Amino acid sequence: MITKDLDLAKKVLLSGELIAIPTETVYGLAGNAFDPAVVRKIFTLKKRPFYNPLIVHIKSIDYLSKVATDIPETAMKLAQEFWPGSLTLVLKKQPEVPELVTAGKETVAVRIPNHPLTLELLNKLDFPLAAPSANPFGSISPTSAEHVSAYFGDELGLILDGGNCERGLESTILGFEEDNPVLYRLGSLSLEEIEDRIGSLSLKIHSDKNKPEAPGMLSKHYAPSTETYFPDDLDAFLKQTENKNIGLILFSKAYRDFPRENQEILSETGDLNEAARNLYSAMHRLDKRNFDMIVAQRFPDRGLGKTINDKLRRAATRST
């Protein structure tokens, strides 16, 4: 069921079941973060490996002490600057947070989502929500209620409809190692925006082991079912694949001598924020078209262009 009924959403959550929630980044698959049985349902429905931790969504900065402790001064500065918003902080967890949420780690990933419907829902609850993206593990993240419904159908009883996601890419994740800030995931809050506040950051955004420090660090992620390529040289790659039926993901201009209906242009004005917002929807549309392959152009390596390139690299069957 797709609905805007917050009281019904609260009722489902109180019964120990899962719902999908809208955020400004992507839709989340949400349940009571303090109930290990509910958290297990999230992993099971997503087919997510238990070594991959979840993000906990809270209603206010005042609530942060319920889930985290020993919070660095820099973390509080960033929370006050960017919450509600697209920054997730990895902090030392309180004992009340189940180890299942944190994949056995002593740290918890936490943020306040910037969506009025979900904030209103959180304020009706006396527990936070564990909520990874509402899609099967590894597939394209959902940015609309319809995307979630297409993935789960009747397996998920309620989808809270908050419209299309305003940012369209996952949150940026930042943690602390020996009190030094470390960026674990590029997301919809740009690296430059954070560094403007606290100075240069260490980047640690990839993990191929089964113990990632934070969600979203695995090298294969956000992938369409269609073979996807992310070449250094788009022109050369397309010349090598002339006989293939190809869907293109492009920044701002159509590709010459190529069927226009097979091209997804993410921002005709060259706006990286707009391109980021449109990326996953474009990937969903192309993935339904039964192309032989999807090929993505490289984006300017600045601002959210860094994040888009990172998502496309992880989505690619092969990055050339």
C-alpha positions as CSV (number, residue, x, y, z in Angstrom):
1,M,0.0,0.0,0.0
2,I,1.3,3.5,-1.0
3,T,-0.1,6.0,1.5
4,K,0.5,9.4,3.2
5,D,-1.2,8.2,6.4
6,L,1.2,8.8,9.2
7,D,-1.0,7.2,11.9
8,L,-1.2,4.0,9.9
9,A,2.6,4.1,9.4
10,K,3.1,4.4,13.1
11,K,0.7,1.6,13.8
12,V,2.6,-0.8,11.4
13,L,5.9,0.1,13.0
14,L,4.5,-0.4,16.5
15,S,3.4,-3.8,15.5
16,G,7.0,-4.8,14.7
17,E,6.7,-4.6,10.9
18,L,8.6,-2.7,8.3
19,I,7.6,0.3,6.1
20,A,9.3,2.3,3.5
21,I,10.0,6.0,4.3
22,P,10.8,9.0,2.1
23,T,13.9,11.0,2.8
24,E,15.6,13.8,0.9
25,T,18.3,11.3,-0.3
26,V,16.5,8.0,-1.2
27,Y,13.7,5.9,0.2
28,G,14.5,3.8,3.3
29,L,13.3,0.4,4.5
30,A,12.5,1.2,8.0
31,G,11.9,-0.5,11.3
32,N,12.4,-0.1,15.1
33,A,16.2,0.3,15.5
34,F,16.0,-0.9,19.1
35,D,14.3,-4.2,18.3
36,P,16.7,-6.9,17.0
37,A,13.9,-9.0,15.6
38,V,12.7,-6.1,13.5
39,V,16.2,-5.3,12.4
40,R,16.6,-8.9,11.3
41,K,13.6,-8.5,9.0
42,I,15.3,-5.5,7.3
43,F,18.3,-7.6,6.5
44,T,16.1,-10.5,5.3
45,L,13.8,-8.5,3.1
46,K,16.7,-6.7,1.5
47,K,18.9,-9.8,1.3
48,R,21.6,-7.7,2.8
49,P,24.6,-9.4,4.3
50,F,24.7,-9.1,8.1
51,Y,28.3,-7.7,8.0
52,N,27.0,-4.5,6.4
53,P,25.8,-2.0,9.1
54,L,22.6,0.1,8.9
55,I,22.0,3.8,9.3
56,V,19.8,4.9,12.3
57,H,17.5,7.8,11.7
58,I,16.6,10.0,14.7
59,K,14.3,12.9,15.2
60,S,16.5,15.6,16.7
61,I,20.1,16.5,17.9
62,D,18.8,16.2,21.5
63,Y,18.0,12.6,20.7
64,L,21.5,11.8,19.6
65,S,22.7,10.9,23.1
66,K,20.1,8.0,23.1
67,V,22.0,6.2,20.4
68,A,25.6,7.6,20.6
69,T,28.1,8.5,23.2
70,D,31.6,10.1,23.5
71,I,30.6,12.4,20.6
72,P,33.6,14.5,19.3
73,E,33.3,18.2,19.2
74,T,33.7,18.2,15.5
75,A,30.8,15.8,15.1
76,M,28.5,18.1,17.1
77,K,29.7,21.0,15.0
78,L,28.8,19.1,11.8
79,A,25.4,18.0,13.2
80,Q,24.4,21.5,14.1
81,E,25.5,22.7,10.7
82,F,24.0,20.0,8.4
83,W,21.1,18.3,10.4
84,P,18.4,17.7,9.4
85,G,20.2,16.7,6.2
86,S,22.3,14.4,4.1
87,L,25.2,13.8,6.5
88,T,25.5,10.5,8.4
89,L,27.9,10.5,11.3
90,V,29.6,7.3,12.6
91,L,29.9,7.5,16.4
92,K,30.5,5.3,19.4
93,K,27.2,3.5,20.1
94,Q,25.1,3.3,23.2
95,P,24.5,-0.2,24.6
96,E,20.8,0.1,23.7
97,V,21.6,-0.1,20.0
98,P,21.6,-3.7,19.0
99,E,24.8,-5.2,17.6
100,L,22.8,-6.4,14.6
101,V,22.3,-2.8,13.5
102,T,26.0,-2.0,13.7
103,A,27.3,-5.4,12.3
104,G,28.9,-6.1,15.7
105,K,30.9,-2.8,15.7
106,E,31.1,-0.4,18.6
107,T,30.0,2.4,16.4
108,V,26.7,3.4,14.9
109,A,25.9,5.4,11.8
110,V,23.2,8.0,12.5
111,R,21.5,11.0,10.9
112,I,18.4,13.2,11.0
113,P,16.6,12.9,7.6
114,N,15.5,16.2,6.0
115,H,11.9,15.2,4.9
116,P,8.9,16.7,6.6
117,L,6.8,13.5,6.4
118,T,9.5,11.3,7.9
119,L,10.4,13.9,10.6
120,E,6.8,14.1,11.6
121,L,6.6,10.3,11.8
122,L,9.8,10.1,13.9
123,N,8.3,12.7,16.3
124,K,5.4,10.3,16.8
125,L,7.6,7.4,17.8
126,D,9.6,6.7,21.0
127,F,12.3,4.8,19.1
128,P,14.6,5.6,16.2
129,L,14.4,3.9,12.8
130,A,17.0,1.7,11.2
131,A,16.6,2.4,7.5
132,P,18.9,1.3,4.7
133,S,17.8,2.1,1.2
134,A,14.5,0.4,0.3
135,N,15.8,-1.9,-2.5
136,P,17.3,-5.4,-2.7
137,F,20.9,-5.4,-1.8
138,G,23.2,-4.0,-4.5
139,S,20.5,-2.8,-6.8
140,I,19.6,0.8,-7.9
141,S,18.4,2.9,-4.9
142,P,14.8,4.0,-5.0
143,T,13.9,7.7,-5.3
144,S,10.1,7.3,-5.5
145,A,7.4,5.3,-3.9
146,E,6.8,3.6,-7.2
147,H,10.4,2.3,-7.3
148,V,10.0,0.7,-3.9
149,S,6.7,-0.9,-4.9
150,A,8.3,-2.3,-8.0
151,Y,11.0,-3.9,-5.9
152,F,9.0,-5.5,-3.1
153,G,5.3,-5.6,-4.1
154,D,3.2,-7.3,-1.5
155,E,6.3,-8.3,0.6
156,L,6.2,-4.8,2.1
157,G,2.8,-3.8,3.5
158,L,3.2,0.0,3.6
159,I,5.1,2.6,1.6
160,L,4.9,6.2,3.0
161,D,4.7,8.4,-0.1
162,G,6.7,11.6,0.1
163,G,7.1,12.2,-3.6
164,N,10.3,12.1,-5.5
165,C,13.5,12.5,-3.4
166,E,14.9,16.0,-3.4
167,R,18.6,15.1,-3.4
168,G,18.4,11.7,-5.1
169,L,21.7,10.2,-3.8
170,E,22.5,8.6,-0.5
171,S,23.8,10.5,2.4
172,T,27.5,11.3,2.9
173,I,29.0,9.3,5.7
174,L,31.8,10.6,7.9
175,G,33.4,8.9,10.9
176,F,36.3,9.5,13.3
177,E,39.5,7.5,13.7
178,E,41.6,8.7,16.7
179,D,39.3,11.7,16.7
180,N,40.3,12.6,13.1
181,P,37.4,12.9,10.6
182,V,37.4,10.3,7.9
183,L,35.0,10.3,4.9
184,Y,33.6,6.7,4.4
185,R,31.1,7.4,1.6
186,L,30.6,10.1,-1.0
187,G,27.0,11.2,-1.0
188,S,24.6,14.1,-1.6
189,L,26.5,16.5,0.7
190,S,29.6,17.3,-1.2
191,L,33.1,16.8,0.1
192,E,33.9,20.5,-0.5
193,E,30.9,21.6,1.7
194,I,32.3,19.6,4.6
195,E,35.9,20.6,4.1
196,D,34.8,24.3,4.0
197,R,33.6,23.8,7.7
198,I,36.3,21.5,9.2
199,G,39.3,21.4,6.8
200,S,40.7,18.6,4.7
201,L,39.4,15.1,5.2
202,S,41.0,11.7,4.8
203,L,39.0,9.5,2.4
204,K,38.4,5.8,3.0
205,I,35.5,5.1,0.7
206,H,36.1,1.5,-0.5
207,S,36.0,-1.8,1.3
208,D,36.2,-5.2,-0.3
209,K,36.4,-7.0,3.0
210,N,33.5,-8.3,4.9
211,K,33.9,-5.7,7.6
212,P,33.2,-2.3,6.1
213,E,33.5,0.6,8.6
214,A,30.2,2.1,7.4
215,P,27.3,1.4,5.0
216,G,27.9,1.9,1.3
217,M,31.6,1.1,1.1
218,L,31.4,-2.1,-0.9
219,S,32.9,-1.8,-4.4
220,K,29.9,-3.3,-6.2
221,H,26.7,-1.4,-5.4
222,Y,23.8,0.6,-6.9
223,A,23.8,-1.6,-10.0
224,P,21.2,-2.1,-12.7
225,S,20.4,-5.6,-13.8
226,T,21.6,-4.6,-17.3
227,E,25.3,-4.7,-17.9
228,T,26.7,-1.3,-17.2
229,Y,30.0,0.3,-18.3
230,F,31.7,3.5,-17.2
231,P,34.6,4.0,-19.7
232,D,37.3,6.6,-19.5
233,D,36.9,7.4,-23.3
234,L,33.2,7.3,-24.2
235,D,33.8,7.9,-27.9
236,A,36.3,5.1,-28.2
237,F,34.0,2.7,-26.2
238,L,31.0,3.4,-28.4
239,K,33.0,2.8,-31.6
240,Q,33.9,-0.6,-30.3
241,T,30.3,-1.5,-29.5
242,E,28.5,-0.2,-32.7
243,N,26.4,-3.3,-33.0
244,K,25.0,-3.2,-29.5
245,N,21.7,-1.8,-28.4
246,I,22.9,0.8,-25.8
247,G,21.3,3.1,-23.3
248,L,23.4,6.2,-22.5
249,I,23.6,8.2,-19.3
250,L,24.9,11.7,-20.1
251,F,25.5,15.0,-18.2
252,S,24.2,17.9,-20.2
253,K,24.3,17.3,-24.0
254,A,22.9,14.6,-26.3
255,Y,25.4,12.3,-28.0
256,R,25.8,13.0,-31.8
257,D,24.6,10.3,-34.3
258,F,22.9,8.3,-31.5
259,P,19.2,7.6,-31.1
260,R,17.9,10.4,-28.8
261,E,15.3,8.1,-27.2
262,N,18.1,5.9,-25.9
263,Q,19.8,8.8,-24.1
264,E,19.2,10.0,-20.5
265,I,20.5,13.6,-20.1
266,L,20.6,14.4,-16.4
267,S,20.8,18.2,-16.6
268,E,20.5,20.2,-19.8
269,T,21.7,23.2,-17.9
270,G,24.9,21.5,-16.6
271,D,23.7,21.6,-13.0
272,L,25.4,18.8,-11.0
273,N,22.8,19.0,-8.2
274,E,20.0,18.4,-10.8
275,A,22.1,15.6,-12.4
276,A,22.5,13.9,-9.0
277,R,18.8,14.2,-8.3
278,N,18.0,12.5,-11.7
279,L,20.7,9.8,-11.7
280,Y,18.9,6.9,-10.2
281,S,15.5,7.6,-11.9
282,A,17.4,7.6,-15.2
283,M,19.1,4.3,-14.3
284,H,15.7,2.8,-13.4
285,R,14.2,3.8,-16.8
286,L,17.1,2.5,-18.8
287,D,17.1,-0.8,-16.9
288,K,13.5,-1.5,-18.0
289,R,14.4,-1.0,-21.7
290,N,16.1,-4.4,-22.3
291,F,19.3,-2.8,-23.7
292,D,22.4,-4.9,-24.3
293,M,24.2,-2.5,-22.0
294,I,24.0,0.8,-20.3
295,V,27.0,3.1,-20.8
296,A,27.6,6.2,-18.6
297,Q,29.7,9.3,-19.3
298,R,32.2,10.5,-16.8
299,F,31.1,13.6,-15.0
300,P,33.1,16.7,-13.9
301,D,35.2,15.6,-10.9
302,R,34.0,18.4,-8.6
303,G,31.2,18.8,-6.1
304,L,28.4,16.2,-6.6
305,G,30.2,15.2,-9.8
306,K,32.6,13.2,-7.6
307,T,29.6,11.4,-6.0
308,I,28.0,10.7,-9.3
309,N,31.2,9.2,-10.7
310,D,31.6,7.1,-7.5
311,K,28.1,5.7,-7.8
312,L,28.5,4.9,-11.5
313,R,31.9,3.3,-10.9
314,R,30.3,1.0,-8.3
315,A,27.3,0.3,-10.6
316,A,29.5,-0.7,-13.5
317,T,29.9,-4.3,-14.6
318,R,33.3,-3.1,-15.8
319,S,35.0,0.3,-15.4
320,T,37.4,0.8,-18.4
